[in-house]
Amino acid sequence: MSDTSSGSLYVVATPIGNLDDLSPRAARVLAEVALVAAEDTRHSARLLRHLGLHRPLLSLHEHNEAARIERIDACLVAGEDVALISDAGTPLISDPGFVLVRELRARGRRVVPVPGACALVAALSAAGLPTDRFRFEGFLPARSAARRTRLEALADCEATLVCYESPHRIRDTLADIAATLGARRLVLARELTKAFETFLEGSAEVLLARMAADPDQARGEFVIMVAGAEPRAAPAEAAVEGRALLGALLAEGVGVKQAAGVAARLLGGAKKAWYAEAQALKEARESH
């Protein structure tokens, strides 16, 4: 239960590029709070100057977030309101703030969202990919091996896959997507709401070729959206298809273990279950 005698932490979304996207409510909150906790105080100072505001700023980023909790909580206990903003978009969405919000809520403080711009939502709204289900992965691992491992783990996900990426890794990430997810439809949103906003569409290989022909397309901040995997066969259909596949593999001399692995990879399900099915088929064949 929130403590109504204390101040509130306002989680305020700020523009991702176009400053006109700041809502009147967000501007009013920033004008009225006693303190603004910002990911980069230099960046946020420019936004406040644009609004004609002069507010005390406190840096809050991934390296000092836990240490800032007591300072911000003291303001709230004293009845002062605080705003939390990130460099762009909605705080906590691949930005700092989770540790702070979790702790303040545990202490019974009031946390108030002030919605607005979010690159994830803006990109999906204009991409033309299914949005009834999507999976947001934030930033994929920086190293290629770890990135490919993560993408392989997501290969069967039927929801639209969404992630953020920086300009210095965009080509490598597209190459890893091509290697792990193949030629799926992909939409790349670049520099959203800014002067050079673009949406590129095609397979990862097609977009890599586009960047090779026009290096400017590899500049800026990106939202990558990849079509989800095709739905797998229904369980009953998969069982029938699986038995036929196992039978064909065994007939070709493939071992039970290897046949089970192929079935699990192509049709899903537990490898152990496919092994038992393959073993039963093998024994039935040998008994005739």
C-alpha positions in Angstrom: 0.0 0.0 0.0 1.3 3.4 -1.0 2.2 6.0 1.6 0.0 9.0 0.7 2.0 11.4 3.0 5.2 11.0 1.0 6.0 12.4 -2.4 5.7 10.4 -5.7 8.3 9.1 -8.1 7.1 9.9 -11.6 8.5 7.7 -14.4 8.4 10.1 -17.3 8.8 9.1 -20.9 10.8 11.6 -23.0 11.1 12.0 -26.8 13.2 9.5 -28.7 14.1 12.2 -31.3 11.4 14.7 -32.1 11.0 17.0 -29.1 7.4 17.7 -30.1 6.5 14.2 -28.8 6.9 15.3 -25.2 3.4 15.3 -23.8 1.9 18.3 -22.0 1.6 16.2 -18.9 5.2 15.2 -19.0 6.3 18.8 -19.3 4.1 19.8 -16.4 5.5 17.0 -14.2 9.1 18.0 -15.0 8.2 21.6 -14.2 6.8 20.7 -10.8 9.1 18.1 -9.3 11.8 18.9 -6.8 14.4 16.6 -8.4 15.0 15.0 -11.8 16.9 11.7 -11.8 18.4 11.3 -15.2 20.5 8.7 -17.0 22.8 11.4 -18.4 22.5 14.7 -16.7 24.2 16.6 -19.6 21.7 15.1 -22.1 18.7 15.8 -19.9 19.9 19.3 -19.1 19.5 20.1 -22.8 15.9 18.9 -22.7 15.1 20.9 -19.7 16.6 24.0 -21.3 14.5 23.4 -24.3 11.4 23.5 -22.0 12.7 26.6 -20.2 13.1 24.7 -17.0 15.7 24.7 -14.3 15.5 21.7 -12.0 18.1 20.0 -9.9 19.5 16.9 -11.7 20.8 13.7 -10.2 22.6 11.1 -12.3 21.1 7.6 -12.2 22.6 5.0 -14.4 23.3 1.3 -14.4 26.6 1.8 -12.3 25.1 3.9 -9.5 21.4 3.1 -9.4 21.5 1.1 -6.1 23.5 3.9 -4.5 20.9 6.5 -5.5 17.9 4.8 -3.8 18.4 6.4 -0.4 18.8 9.9 -1.8 15.7 9.7 -3.8 13.7 8.0 -1.1 14.7 10.7 1.3 13.1 13.3 -1.0 9.9 11.2 -1.2 9.8 10.8 2.6 10.1 14.6 2.9 7.0 15.0 0.7 8.9 16.0 -2.4 8.1 14.6 -5.9 10.9 13.2 -8.1 10.9 12.5 -11.8 12.9 9.6 -13.4 13.9 10.0 -17.0 16.2 8.2 -19.4 18.2 9.6 -22.3 15.2 8.9 -24.6 11.9 7.1 -24.5 10.4 5.3 -21.6 12.6 4.6 -18.5 13.2 0.9 -17.6 12.6 -0.3 -21.2 16.2 -1.4 -21.8 17.2 1.6 -19.6 18.0 2.0 -15.9 15.3 2.3 -13.2 14.1 -1.2 -12.4 16.2 -1.5 -9.2 14.9 1.9 -8.0 11.3 1.3 -8.8 11.3 -2.2 -7.3 12.8 -0.9 -4.0 10.6 2.1 -3.7 7.5 0.0 -4.3 8.7 -2.4 -1.6 8.9 0.5 0.7 5.3 1.6 0.0 6.2 4.7 -2.0 4.0 5.9 -4.8 5.3 5.3 -8.4 3.4 7.0 -11.2 3.9 6.3 -14.9 3.7 9.2 -17.3 3.5 7.5 -20.7 4.9 8.7 -23.9 7.5 7.8 -26.6 8.9 4.3 -26.7 11.1 3.1 -29.6 9.8 -0.4 -29.3 6.1 0.5 -29.6 6.7 3.2 -32.3 8.6 0.7 -34.5 6.1 -2.0 -34.2 3.2 0.3 -35.0 4.6 1.1 -38.4 6.4 -2.2 -39.3 3.5 -4.2 -40.7 4.5 -7.3 -38.7 2.1 -9.1 -36.4 1.8 -7.3 -33.0 -0.8 -9.4 -31.2 2.2 -11.3 -29.8 5.8 -10.1 -29.7 8.9 -10.9 -27.7 11.2 -8.0 -26.8 14.8 -9.0 -26.2 16.3 -5.6 -25.5 19.9 -5.6 -26.7 21.2 -9.0 -27.8 24.6 -10.2 -26.4 27.5 -8.1 -27.8 29.7 -11.1 -28.8 28.7 -13.1 -31.9 28.9 -16.5 -30.3 26.6 -15.6 -27.4 24.4 -13.7 -29.8 24.0 -16.7 -32.1 23.3 -18.9 -29.1 20.5 -16.6 -28.0 19.0 -16.4 -31.5 19.1 -20.2 -31.8 17.1 -20.4 -28.6 14.5 -18.1 -30.0 14.3 -19.8 -33.4 11.0 -21.6 -32.6 9.3 -18.6 -31.1 6.2 -17.8 -33.1 5.8 -14.2 -31.9 7.5 -11.3 -33.6 11.0 -10.9 -32.3 12.1 -7.3 -31.4 15.5 -6.0 -30.2 17.5 -2.8 -30.2 20.9 -2.5 -31.8 23.6 0.1 -32.1 25.3 1.3 -35.3 28.6 -0.4 -34.6 27.0 -3.8 -34.3 24.1 -3.7 -36.7 25.9 -5.5 -39.6 27.2 -8.3 -37.3 23.8 -8.8 -35.8 22.1 -9.0 -39.2 24.7 -11.6 -40.2 24.0 -13.7 -37.2 20.2 -13.4 -37.8 20.8 -14.6 -41.3 22.9 -17.6 -40.1 20.4 -18.6 -37.4 16.9 -17.6 -38.5 17.4 -17.8 -42.3 15.5 -15.7 -44.8 12.6 -14.6 -42.5 10.9 -11.2 -43.2 12.7 -8.5 -41.2 11.9 -4.8 -40.7 14.6 -2.5 -39.6 13.5 0.9 -38.1 16.3 3.5 -38.0 16.5 6.9 -36.3 12.8 6.9 -35.3 11.1 10.3 -35.2 14.3 12.0 -36.4 15.1 13.7 -39.7 16.5 10.6 -41.4 14.0 8.1 -40.1 13.8 5.0 -42.4 12.1 1.6 -42.4 14.0 -1.1 -44.4 12.3 -4.4 -45.2 13.6 -7.7 -46.5 15.7 -10.7 -45.3 18.8 -10.0 -43.2 21.0 -10.7 -46.2 19.0 -8.3 -48.4 19.4 -5.6 -45.7 23.1 -6.3 -45.4 23.4 -5.8 -49.2 21.5 -2.6 -48.9 23.9 -1.3 -46.2 26.9 -2.3 -48.4 25.5 -0.2 -51.2 24.5 2.7 -49.0 26.6 2.9 -45.8 24.4 5.7 -44.4 21.8 3.0 -43.8 24.0 1.5 -41.1 24.1 4.8 -39.1 21.9 5.7 -36.2 20.0 3.7 -33.6 18.0 0.6 -34.7 15.0 -1.4 -33.8 15.2 -4.9 -35.4 11.9 -6.7 -35.9 11.9 -10.3 -37.2 8.8 -12.3 -38.2 8.1 -15.2 -35.8 8.6 -18.9 -36.7 5.9 -20.7 -38.6 3.5 -22.6 -36.3 4.4 -26.2 -35.8 2.0 -29.0 -36.6 -0.6 -29.9 -34.0 0.4 -32.6 -31.6 -1.6 -35.4 -33.3 -0.3 -34.4 -36.7 3.2 -34.1 -35.4 3.0 -37.6 -33.9 1.9 -39.1 -37.2 4.5 -37.1 -39.1 7.1 -38.1 -36.6 6.5 -41.8 -36.8 6.7 -41.6 -40.6 10.0 -39.6 -40.3 11.4 -42.0 -37.8 10.4 -45.0 -39.9 12.1 -43.5 -43.0 15.3 -42.7 -41.1 15.5 -46.2 -39.5 14.9 -47.8 -42.9 17.9 -45.8 -44.2 20.1 -47.3 -41.4 20.1 -44.2 -39.2 20.6 -45.1 -35.5 17.8 -44.7 -32.9 19.5 -41.9 -31.1 20.3 -39.9 -34.2 16.8 -40.4 -35.6 15.3 -39.1 -32.3 17.5 -36.0 -32.5 16.4 -35.3 -36.1 12.7 -35.6 -35.1 13.1 -33.4 -32.1 14.9 -30.7 -34.1 12.3 -30.7 -37.0 9.1 -31.3 -35.1 9.8 -30.2 -31.6 9.0 -32.2 -28.5 11.3 -34.0 -26.1 14.2 -36.0 -27.6 13.6 -38.6 -24.9 10.1 -39.2 -26.1 11.2 -39.5 -29.8 13.9 -41.9 -28.7 11.3 -44.2 -27.1 9.2 -44.0 -30.2 12.1 -44.8 -32.5 13.2 -47.7 -30.2 9.6 -49.1 -30.3 9.6 -48.8 -34.1 12.9 -50.5 -34.4 11.9 -53.4 -32.2 8.6 -53.8 -34.1 10.6 -54.0 -37.4 13.0 -56.6 -35.9 10.2 -58.8 -34.6 8.8 -59.2 -38.1 
